[in-house]
């Protein structure tokens, strides 16, 4: 069963990348807060289909503590992510998501006591380096452009915060799943997160609420939502089968898939200069898969 974590994580990355690509298309015409909230909302029916097959496991104190701490942090990360995209160029913000696997070299050990092998750690660093390079804009001045922009680009600081928070919430999610069951935790966590973000979305998207039913935003959010639900279920199952750091590092291949979507769907230039980053990520995944 443990060997299933890798294909599950790769599917998780594919579902996330596809959902993100569809969200990107929807954001061209619709409010970002409403789109991201509706993506969560439309993910719920997929989880509810499985409700008759779910049994309530014995719940420990760890489950409630991990869930209650993770929920507000996850909501904060989503708000910061939207702010980062709005405040600064993608090329100066997305590279900092590469910090999540780096933070995960430490955070799971502190919270869960998880240890990684030397080969696994090297693979994580390769994935992090590759995802950083992958998102650099060839028109920017060198590899250190995002780092030099931290002081003048508030979106960069927001994304660093997102990377750090995700390392904590991923670890807490693993703790909650280990204290319950993947499907049960998904059915509890995702609706609670959607509810928590509802006032934020309704306030941030208040100008578009009048056209919610007729403006096409509902239709634009259905497919991203269903894919996000698939991502969430596969994420929780995969993270229960292996170390958090390995799972999240492999999940970061969604950035590589996102680059391919950008080239194929949005005709984004610069696919060639992203090749070194892609190769580093693939090498890292291979090292994790064979050496952990």
C-alpha positions as CSV (number, residue, x, y, z in Angstrom):
1,X,0.0,0.0,0.0
2,X,2.8,2.4,0.8
3,X,4.2,2.2,-2.7
4,X,1.0,3.9,-4.0
5,X,2.1,7.3,-2.5
6,X,4.1,8.2,-5.6
7,X,1.4,7.6,-8.4
8,X,-1.2,9.2,-6.0
9,X,1.0,12.3,-5.6
10,X,1.7,12.6,-9.3
11,X,-2.1,12.4,-9.9
12,X,-2.5,15.0,-7.2
13,X,0.0,17.3,-8.9
14,X,-1.8,16.8,-12.3
15,X,-5.2,17.6,-10.8
16,X,-3.8,20.7,-9.1
17,X,-2.0,22.0,-12.2
18,X,-5.1,21.5,-14.3
19,X,-7.3,23.2,-11.8
20,X,-4.9,26.1,-11.5
21,X,-4.7,26.5,-15.3
22,X,-8.5,26.7,-15.5
23,X,-8.5,29.1,-12.6
24,X,-6.0,31.3,-14.4
25,X,-8.3,31.4,-17.4
26,X,-11.3,32.3,-15.1
27,X,-9.3,35.1,-13.4
28,X,-9.0,37.0,-16.6
29,X,-12.7,37.9,-16.3
30,X,-13.7,37.3,-12.7
31,X,-12.9,38.4,-9.2
32,X,-10.0,36.3,-7.7
33,X,-11.5,35.9,-4.2
34,X,-14.8,34.6,-5.6
35,X,-13.1,32.2,-8.0
36,X,-10.8,30.7,-5.4
37,X,-13.8,30.3,-2.9
38,X,-16.0,28.8,-5.6
39,X,-13.3,26.3,-6.4
40,X,-13.5,25.1,-2.8
41,X,-17.3,25.1,-2.9
42,X,-17.5,23.0,-6.0
43,X,-15.0,20.6,-4.7
44,X,-17.4,19.6,-1.9
45,X,-19.9,17.6,-3.9
46,X,-17.1,15.2,-4.9
47,X,-16.4,14.6,-1.2
48,X,-20.1,14.2,-0.3
49,X,-20.5,11.4,-2.8
50,X,-18.2,9.3,-0.6
51,X,-20.1,10.2,2.6
52,X,-22.1,6.9,2.8
53,X,-18.9,4.9,2.7
54,X,-17.2,6.9,5.5
55,X,-17.1,5.6,9.1
56,X,-16.2,7.8,12.0
57,X,-12.8,6.6,13.4
58,X,-11.9,7.0,17.0
59,X,-10.8,10.6,17.4
60,X,-8.0,11.7,19.6
61,X,-7.0,15.0,21.0
62,X,-4.3,15.3,18.3
63,X,-6.9,15.3,15.6
64,X,-8.7,18.2,17.0
65,X,-5.6,20.3,17.9
66,X,-4.0,19.7,14.5
67,X,-7.2,20.5,12.6
68,X,-8.1,23.6,14.6
69,X,-4.6,25.0,14.3
70,X,-4.2,24.2,10.6
71,X,-7.6,25.7,9.4
72,X,-6.9,29.4,10.1
73,X,-3.4,29.0,8.9
74,X,-4.6,27.5,5.6
75,X,-7.1,30.3,5.1
76,X,-4.4,32.9,5.8
77,X,-2.2,31.2,3.2
78,X,-4.9,31.4,0.5
79,X,-5.5,35.1,1.2
80,X,-1.7,35.8,1.1
81,X,-1.4,33.8,-2.1
82,X,-4.1,35.9,-3.8
83,X,-2.5,39.1,-2.5
84,X,0.9,38.0,-3.8
85,X,-0.5,37.4,-7.3
86,X,-2.2,40.8,-7.2
87,X,0.7,42.9,-5.8
88,X,3.7,41.6,-7.7
89,X,4.7,39.9,-11.0
90,X,4.5,36.1,-11.1
91,X,8.2,35.8,-11.9
92,X,9.1,37.5,-8.6
93,X,6.6,35.6,-6.4
94,X,6.1,32.0,-7.6
95,X,9.8,31.1,-7.2
96,X,9.4,31.4,-3.5
97,X,7.0,28.4,-3.4
98,X,10.2,26.5,-3.8
99,X,10.8,27.2,-0.1
100,X,8.0,24.9,1.1
101,X,10.0,21.7,0.5
102,X,13.0,23.3,2.1
103,X,11.0,24.2,5.2
104,X,9.7,20.7,5.2
105,X,13.2,19.4,5.9
106,X,12.8,20.7,9.4
107,X,9.1,21.2,10.2
108,X,7.9,17.5,10.1
109,X,10.8,16.5,12.3
110,X,9.8,19.1,14.9
111,X,6.0,18.2,14.9
112,X,6.0,14.6,13.9
113,X,9.5,13.3,14.5
114,X,9.8,12.3,10.8
115,X,13.3,11.7,9.5
116,X,14.4,11.7,5.9
117,X,17.3,9.9,4.3
118,X,20.3,11.7,2.7
119,X,19.1,10.7,-0.8
120,X,15.6,11.9,0.0
121,X,16.9,15.2,1.4
122,X,19.0,15.7,-1.8
123,X,16.0,15.0,-3.9
124,X,13.9,17.5,-2.0
125,X,16.6,20.2,-2.5
126,X,16.8,19.4,-6.3
127,X,13.0,19.7,-6.6
128,X,13.2,23.0,-4.7
129,X,16.0,24.4,-6.8
130,X,14.2,23.2,-10.0
131,X,10.9,24.8,-9.0
132,X,12.7,28.1,-8.2
133,X,14.5,28.2,-11.6
134,X,11.3,27.0,-13.4
135,X,9.4,30.1,-12.5
136,X,12.1,32.7,-13.2
137,X,11.4,35.1,-16.0
138,X,14.1,35.1,-18.7
139,X,13.7,38.9,-18.9
140,X,14.6,39.3,-15.3
141,X,18.3,39.9,-14.4
142,X,19.7,36.6,-13.3
143,X,18.9,33.9,-10.7
144,X,18.8,36.3,-7.8
145,X,16.2,38.7,-9.3
146,X,13.4,37.5,-7.0
147,X,15.7,37.7,-3.9
148,X,16.8,41.3,-4.8
149,X,13.1,42.2,-5.3
150,X,12.1,41.2,-1.8
151,X,12.5,44.7,-0.4
152,X,10.5,46.4,-3.1
153,X,7.9,43.8,-3.9
154,X,5.4,43.1,-1.1
155,X,4.1,40.2,-3.1
156,X,7.4,38.4,-2.5
157,X,7.0,38.6,1.2
158,X,3.5,37.3,1.0
159,X,4.6,34.3,-1.0
160,X,7.4,33.5,1.4
161,X,4.7,33.5,4.1
162,X,2.6,31.2,2.0
163,X,5.5,28.8,1.6
164,X,6.2,28.7,5.3
165,X,2.5,28.3,6.2
166,X,2.1,25.4,3.8
167,X,5.0,23.6,5.3
168,X,3.2,23.8,8.7
169,X,-0.3,23.0,7.4
170,X,0.9,20.0,5.4
171,X,2.6,18.6,8.5
172,X,-0.5,19.3,10.7
173,X,-2.7,17.7,8.0
174,X,-0.5,14.6,8.2
175,X,-0.9,14.5,12.0
176,X,-4.7,14.9,11.7
177,X,-4.9,12.2,9.0
178,X,-2.8,9.8,11.1
179,X,-5.2,10.5,14.0
180,X,-8.3,9.7,12.0
181,X,-8.5,8.6,8.3
182,X,-7.8,10.3,5.0
183,X,-11.3,10.4,3.7
184,X,-12.8,11.3,7.0
185,X,-10.4,14.2,7.5
186,X,-11.1,15.5,4.0
187,X,-14.8,15.5,4.7
188,X,-14.2,17.5,7.8
189,X,-11.4,19.9,6.8
190,X,-12.5,21.1,3.3
191,X,-16.0,22.1,4.3
192,X,-14.7,23.9,7.4
193,X,-12.1,25.7,5.2
194,X,-14.7,26.8,2.7
195,X,-16.9,28.1,5.5
196,X,-14.0,30.0,7.1
197,X,-13.2,31.7,3.8
198,X,-16.8,32.6,2.9
199,X,-16.9,36.0,4.5
200,X,-13.5,36.9,3.0
201,X,-14.7,35.9,-0.5
202,X,-18.0,37.6,-0.2
203,X,-16.3,40.8,1.0
204,X,-13.5,40.7,-1.5
205,X,-15.9,39.9,-4.4
206,X,-18.8,42.0,-3.3
207,X,-18.8,44.0,-6.5
208,X,-19.4,40.9,-8.6
209,X,-22.0,39.3,-6.3
210,X,-24.9,40.9,-8.2
211,X,-23.9,39.1,-11.4
212,X,-23.0,35.8,-9.6
213,X,-25.8,33.8,-11.3
214,X,-25.6,35.5,-14.8
215,X,-22.0,36.5,-15.2
216,X,-20.6,33.1,-16.0
217,X,-18.4,32.8,-12.9
218,X,-20.3,29.8,-11.6
219,X,-19.7,27.9,-14.8
220,X,-16.1,28.9,-14.9
221,X,-15.5,27.5,-11.4
222,X,-17.1,24.1,-11.7
223,X,-14.3,22.2,-13.5
224,X,-11.6,23.7,-11.3
225,X,-13.6,22.8,-8.2
226,X,-14.1,19.2,-9.2
227,X,-10.4,18.8,-10.0
228,X,-9.5,20.5,-6.7
229,X,-11.6,17.9,-4.9
230,X,-9.7,15.1,-6.6
231,X,-6.5,16.8,-5.7
232,X,-7.5,17.1,-2.0
233,X,-8.5,13.5,-1.7
234,X,-5.4,12.2,-3.4
235,X,-3.2,14.5,-1.3
236,X,-4.6,13.3,2.0
237,X,-4.3,9.7,1.0
238,X,-0.8,10.0,-0.3
239,X,0.5,12.0,2.7
240,X,-0.7,9.3,5.0
241,X,1.5,6.8,3.2
242,X,4.9,8.5,3.3
243,X,6.9,11.4,4.8
244,X,5.3,14.8,4.4
245,X,8.5,16.3,2.9
246,X,8.7,13.6,0.1
247,X,5.0,13.9,-0.8
248,X,5.0,17.7,-1.0
249,X,8.3,17.8,-2.9
250,X,6.8,15.5,-5.6
251,X,3.6,17.4,-5.5
252,X,5.6,20.5,-6.5
253,X,5.8,18.9,-10.0
254,X,2.5,20.7,-10.5
255,X,4.5,23.8,-11.2
256,X,6.2,21.9,-14.1
257,X,2.9,20.8,-15.4
258,X,1.6,24.4,-15.0
259,X,4.4,25.6,-17.2
260,X,3.4,23.2,-19.9
261,X,-0.2,24.3,-19.6
262,X,0.9,27.9,-19.8
263,X,2.7,27.1,-23.1
264,X,0.0,25.0,-24.6
265,X,-3.1,26.9,-23.5
266,X,-2.0,30.5,-23.0
267,X,0.9,30.6,-25.5
268,X,3.3,31.8,-22.8
269,X,6.8,32.2,-24.2
270,X,10.1,31.0,-22.6
271,X,9.5,27.3,-22.5
272,X,13.1,26.6,-23.5
273,X,14.8,28.6,-20.7
274,X,12.7,26.6,-18.2
275,X,14.3,23.3,-19.3
276,X,17.1,23.3,-16.6
277,X,14.5,23.8,-13.9
278,X,12.4,21.0,-15.3
279,X,15.3,18.6,-15.4
280,X,16.3,19.4,-11.8
281,X,12.8,18.7,-10.6
282,X,12.6,15.4,-12.5
283,X,16.0,14.4,-11.1
284,X,14.8,15.2,-7.6
285,X,11.6,13.2,-8.0
286,X,13.6,10.2,-9.3
287,X,16.0,10.5,-6.3
288,X,13.2,10.6,-3.8
289,X,11.4,7.7,-5.5
290,X,14.4,5.5,-5.6
291,X,16.4,6.6,-2.6
292,X,14.0,7.3,0.2
